[in-house]
């Protein structure tokens, strides 16, 4: 098999892209669930002004938690997307990673 002598182990390994793509889909589904919860808590929070059975403090805490979950899912999705787009290093090329970076961050 003369044509295969120069191949590296990496070239022979199956791509992890399908697994990452499925992971991205799962993270998107979880984010959608957290968005639904946040919408529910916002609606109940608005109704709590009219209904004393609804604990506004508890609803605000639940809303904050759902919003944190959304931020977490966004961060996970960004990591997965970066790994899909730049599979070798998992990082953007240096020429684009520093574009728009300022010292005030």
C-alpha positions in Angstrom: 0.0 0.0 0.0 2.4 2.6 -1.2 -0.1 5.5 -1.2 -0.7 5.3 2.5 2.9 5.5 3.9 2.8 9.3 4.4 -0.5 9.4 6.3 -0.4 10.5 9.9 -2.4 9.0 12.7 -4.6 12.1 12.8 -5.5 11.7 9.1 -6.6 8.1 9.8 -8.8 9.0 12.9 -12.5 9.6 12.3 -13.7 13.1 12.6 -15.1 14.3 15.9 -17.2 16.9 14.0 -20.4 14.8 14.0 -20.2 14.3 17.8 -19.6 18.0 18.3 -22.5 18.9 16.0 -24.8 16.7 18.1 -23.5 18.3 21.2 -24.2 21.7 19.8 -27.8 20.6 19.0 -28.2 19.4 22.6 -26.9 22.6 24.0 -29.3 24.5 21.8 -32.2 22.4 23.1 -31.2 23.0 26.7 -30.9 26.7 26.0 -34.4 26.7 24.5 -35.7 25.0 27.7 -34.0 27.6 29.9 -35.5 30.4 27.7 -38.9 28.9 28.2 -38.4 28.8 32.0 -37.3 32.4 32.0 -40.4 33.4 30.0 -42.6 31.6 32.5 -40.9 33.2 35.5 -41.2 36.7 33.9 -44.9 36.1 33.3 -45.5 34.9 36.8 -43.5 37.7 38.2 -45.7 40.2 36.4 -48.8 38.4 37.8 -47.4 38.4 41.3 -48.4 42.1 41.7 -52.0 40.9 41.4 -51.8 37.5 43.1 -50.5 37.2 46.7 -50.0 33.5 46.3 -47.0 34.2 44.0 -43.8 34.9 45.8 -42.1 37.7 43.8 -38.7 37.2 45.6 -38.7 33.5 44.7 -39.7 34.2 41.1 -36.9 36.7 40.8 -34.4 34.1 42.1 -35.8 31.6 39.6 -35.5 34.1 36.8 -31.9 34.9 37.7 -31.1 31.2 37.7 -32.7 30.7 34.3 -30.8 33.7 32.9 -27.5 32.2 34.3 -28.3 28.9 32.6 -28.8 30.7 29.3 -25.4 32.4 29.7 -23.8 29.0 30.5 -25.4 27.4 27.4 -24.3 30.3 25.2 -20.7 29.8 26.5 -20.8 26.1 25.9 -22.2 26.6 22.4 -19.5 29.0 21.6 -16.8 26.5 22.7 -18.4 23.8 20.6 -18.8 26.0 17.6 -15.1 27.0 17.9 -14.1 23.4 18.0 -16.2 22.7 14.9 -14.8 25.6 13.0 -11.2 25.2 14.1 -10.8 21.5 14.8 -7.0 21.3 14.9 -6.4 23.7 17.8 -9.8 24.6 19.0 -8.7 28.2 18.8 -9.2 30.8 16.1 -6.2 31.6 14.0 -4.1 34.4 15.5 -4.9 36.8 12.7 -8.6 36.8 13.6 -8.5 36.0 17.3 -6.8 39.4 18.0 -8.9 41.4 15.6 -11.1 43.9 17.5 -9.3 43.2 20.8 -8.8 46.3 22.9 -6.9 46.9 26.1 -10.1 48.1 27.9 -11.6 44.5 28.1 
